[in-house]
């Protein structure tokens, strides 16, 4: 492990570089809460901390008044103000985990706002104004970078520093992860990136100690999984990873390569993991109970899901936000997961099983395209898998392809993604309809480059004009 010295601190080189990039990139964050999802996630904080309830009506009305035309046009008023839950409250489809991760940043903003209010009574610490929105936006960037670092740490264990670090940064900047960290940070996806990476990292880091029956590490794994599921319920599918571990152990017991005592320890650990997950997820169950009258998500969410997987090909290959069509780097990362078998068979099997489960789950939603999304946003929780997979793919190629060419290909895909984001936010391609990929490619080559100076000036002076949900 290579280290650098920053003042009095001695840091791993990869971490030091990421800290520098995190700090340097903060001016590029777009602090905004406008889309319905963003409002839902954000509203938990002022409602619980300042109002002491789960009645989101005043928060929803505040954001509606900021842009009344969009409030009606986007059907926000119809869905979130005119309708009520079975318990008579305003609807909130979003779970509370993102707000939990934003909490430290929100509290710092509230402290700043209270101090400003004492100095100038005209300034009101209302819990929903721009300082709070800026704080949670920075929080999303922080958690996103921390998730990228955890993914890098796993990849670094199997591959050299340059490959692991290059893969982590390429996956960040050549996918929609960068969009949901910097352009739309008030969505849940940056928090999702971190929470899923944390769960996978804890699972990977504690494999040996959990096999010896260390129940505290099993509980920590469950707690991280509970947090992950509280951020986005779909992320619970990543519990497939420890399940694959258990199936592999049972196979080795059947072949008499492991003992029944080993399997008994694993089962005890799995029960402890379940307890940790349940206790961590318990606050979300209480929120469901208050809002919906039962311990389940809103019917509007569950009714969108079927078990038929009808849209699996759509979520992968459609020009309507398809995973591989919008973010081609992911195809190489998925191929790399198969190549990972050479390094760690259990890791490869667990990651591939988790990805297959995600594909099936997301392909079973009637809203598989994800609304006005940039790319297949619901796969951002698989970023940790993609980082390791891309590192494995690059490692296999480097014996035949010089590293400068690999680096050049990564840079090309990053620029391609950033140009695609420019098209998306400036309206050069539709947001809620399939995209003509040939037209998009022409724009990449001939439409975006001539406008770069104009777009840069607009970004600096009128950033809010870019993206309208």
C-alpha positions, 0 to 999 in steps of 0.5 A: 500500500502506497502512502503520501503525507499531507501535513501531519497526516499520512494517507493511502495514496488512493484515499488522498487523491479521492479527498483532493478530487472531492474537495476540488469538485464541490463547486460543481455540485448543483444544490437543488430540490425540485423533483418529486423524489427529491422533495420526498427524501428531503422532507423527512428531515424538517418534518421529523427534526423541526415539526416532530411529525411525519406530516409532510404537507407544509414541506410539500406546499413550500416546494410547490410555491417555489414553482407552482406551474411545475407543481401542477404540470408534473402532477406533484400537487395531484399526487402528494397534496390532493391525495392522502395515505390510509392514515390521513397523512401526505404520501411519501413513497421514499424510504428514510435512509437517505435522510439518515445519511444526510442528517449530519450535514443537515444539522450543520446547516441548521446550526449555521442557520440559527447563528445567522438568524440570531445575527439577522432576524430577517433570516429564518432557520426554516429547515427547507431553505438553500443552506439546508439544500446545499448541505444535503447536496454536499452530503450526497457527494461525500457519501458517493465518494466514500462508496467509490473508495470502499469499492476501490479498496476491494479492487485494490486487494486483487489488482495493483493500485493503478488498475484499481484506482483507474477503474474506480474513477472511470466507473464514477465519471463514465456512468450516471453515478457522476450525474446523481452526485453532482447534477441531481444530488438530492435523489437517493442514488449517491446515498445508495452507492455508499450504502450498498458499497458499505454492505459489500465491503463489510461482507468482504472484509469480515469473511474470515472472521465470520467463518470463525463465528465472530457474531459481532461481525455478523451483526455489523453485516446485518446492520449495514444491510438494514441501512442499505435497504432503508435507503432504497428497498430494492437494495435488499436484493444484495443479501443474495451475496451472503446467501451465495456464501452459505450455499457454497459452504453447504456444498463444501460440507456435502463434499466433506471439505467442510464440517457440519460445525462450520455450517452450524456456525454460519447459520448462527451467524446468518440469524445474527445478521438477520437480527442486525438488519431487522433492528436497523430497519425497524425505524423504517417499519415504524414510518410505514406503520404511521404513513400507510397503516401497515408495515409495508411500503405504499401500495403505489410502489408495490403495485408496480412490481410483477414477478414476470421479468418482462422488461429484462432486455429493455433495462439492458439494451433499450434506448430508453435509458438501457444500462448498456446503451446509455453507459457502455462501460458497464458492459466491460465491467460485467464481462470482468465479473466473469474474469474475476473467477480466476482471482476469487471464485466465491467473490465472482459467484456472489457478485454475478448472482447479486447482479442477476437478481438486480436485473430480474428485480428491476426488469419486473417493474412496470416503471422499468425506465425510471422516469426522467432518469439519466440512464438506468439509475436504479443500478447505481447501487451496483457501482461497487460490483462494476468497479471490481468487474472493470478492474478484472477486465482491465487486468485481463486485457493489460497483457495484450493492450498497453496501459496507455491505450487502456487509459485512453479508452477510459478517458474517451468513455468519460468524455462520452458520458459527460457530453451525453449529460450535457445533451440530457440537461440542455434538452438535446435529447428527450428525458422521458422518451426513447432516445434516437441513439444515432442522433445522440452520437451525431450530437456527441461529435458535432452538436456538443463540442461547438457549444462547450464555451457557451455551456460552460458560461451558462453553467457558471452564471445560470446553472439552474436553467439547465435541468428542469424535471 
